[in-house]
Amino acid sequence: MELLKVIIRYADGRILKGHTMDFFPNKPSFHVQPVELGSADKGIEVMVNQLKAVFFVKDFTGNSSHRDQKHFIEGQQVSGRKAEVTFKDGEVSVGSTMGYDPKRPGFFFAPSDLESNNLRVYVVSSAVRGFRFL
């Protein structure tokens, strides 16, 4: 499996940055090797039901001055349906999804902002306050 860069956002506000090789959306947990630990460490088990989202990212630092756009550019190609997610903490994200079902533990979401550091996001359904298709 490929080593994926992730930023984990817990529902309680904690953040964990690291790599994972065993994330699967139908599994209750996965492991993250934090960036600050050596590669010999086993990593940390992450319980999905404690999370807000798993952000699959380009890099761990991103661009702190960049503000994600909350709309699609005219003519922008998307996979799936355009949607807006409002998290329980008030954060709003705009993007697209191929399979939203509030009865599932979560769903993948692709950001509308092509310049975002986020490649895709696994949104945990229990962390969502509102969802609407655009």
C-alpha positions in Angstrom: 0.0 0.0 0.0 0.9 3.6 -0.6 2.1 5.8 2.3 -0.5 8.6 2.5 0.0 12.0 4.2 -2.9 12.8 6.5 -3.9 15.4 8.9 -6.4 14.0 11.5 -8.9 16.4 13.0 -10.5 15.0 16.1 -14.0 16.1 17.1 -12.6 17.6 20.3 -10.2 19.9 18.3 -7.0 17.9 18.5 -4.9 17.6 15.4 -2.5 14.8 14.4 -0.2 14.9 11.4 1.4 11.8 9.9 1.4 9.0 7.5 -1.0 6.1 7.2 -1.0 2.9 5.1 -4.1 1.2 6.6 -7.0 3.7 6.3 -10.2 2.1 5.0 -13.6 3.8 5.2 -15.4 0.7 6.5 -12.9 0.0 9.3 -13.4 1.5 12.9 -9.7 2.3 13.3 -6.4 2.8 11.5 -2.9 3.7 12.4 -1.0 7.0 11.9 2.8 7.4 12.1 3.1 10.9 13.5 5.6 13.1 11.6 7.5 13.9 14.9 8.2 10.3 15.7 10.8 8.1 14.1 9.8 5.5 11.5 10.6 2.6 14.0 7.6 3.6 16.1 4.5 1.5 15.6 2.3 4.6 15.3 -0.9 5.6 16.9 -4.2 3.8 16.6 -6.9 6.3 15.6 -10.6 5.5 16.3 -12.7 6.9 13.5 -15.7 7.6 15.8 -13.6 10.2 17.7 -12.8 12.2 14.5 -14.2 15.2 12.6 -12.4 14.2 9.4 -9.3 12.7 7.8 -7.6 15.2 5.5 -5.5 13.6 2.8 -3.0 16.4 2.0 -0.3 17.5 -0.4 2.0 18.4 2.4 1.9 18.9 6.2 2.5 22.7 6.3 0.2 24.0 3.6 0.0 27.7 2.9 -1.3 29.6 6.0 -2.2 32.6 4.0 -4.4 30.7 1.5 -8.2 30.7 2.3 -10.1 27.9 0.6 -12.7 29.2 -1.9 -16.2 28.1 -1.1 -17.5 27.8 -4.6 -16.7 26.1 -7.9 -15.1 27.9 -10.8 -17.5 28.1 -13.8 -16.9 25.1 -16.0 -14.9 23.3 -13.4 -15.1 19.5 -13.8 -16.1 17.5 -10.8 -16.6 13.9 -9.9 -19.9 13.2 -8.2 -22.3 15.8 -6.9 -21.5 19.3 -5.7 -22.2 19.7 -2.0 -21.7 21.8 1.0 -20.8 20.3 4.4 -21.3 22.2 7.7 -19.4 20.6 10.6 -20.6 20.8 14.2 -17.7 23.2 15.0 -19.1 25.7 12.4 -16.5 25.0 9.6 -18.1 25.0 6.1 -16.6 23.1 3.2 -17.7 23.1 -0.4 -16.8 20.3 -2.8 -18.1 17.1 -4.3 -18.9 13.6 -3.2 -19.6 10.4 -4.9 -21.5 8.7 -2.1 -23.1 10.7 0.7 -25.3 8.6 3.0 -25.9 10.0 6.5 -26.4 6.4 7.8 -22.8 5.5 6.9 -20.0 6.3 9.3 -18.5 8.8 6.8 -18.0 9.7 3.2 -15.2 11.0 0.9 -15.3 14.7 -0.2 -13.2 16.4 -2.8 -12.7 20.2 -2.2 -13.9 22.7 -4.8 -10.7 24.7 -4.4 -8.1 23.3 -6.7 -5.4 25.2 -4.8 -6.3 23.6 -1.5 -3.7 21.6 0.4 -6.4 19.0 0.7 -6.5 16.3 -2.0 -9.6 14.7 -0.5 -11.3 14.5 2.8 -13.0 11.6 4.7 -15.8 13.3 6.6 -17.1 11.5 9.7 -20.9 11.7 9.6 -21.2 12.2 13.4 -19.2 15.4 13.0 -21.6 16.9 10.4 -24.3 19.4 11.5 -25.6 20.1 8.0 -25.3 18.8 4.5 -26.8 19.9 1.2 -26.3 19.2 -2.5 -25.6 22.4 -4.5 
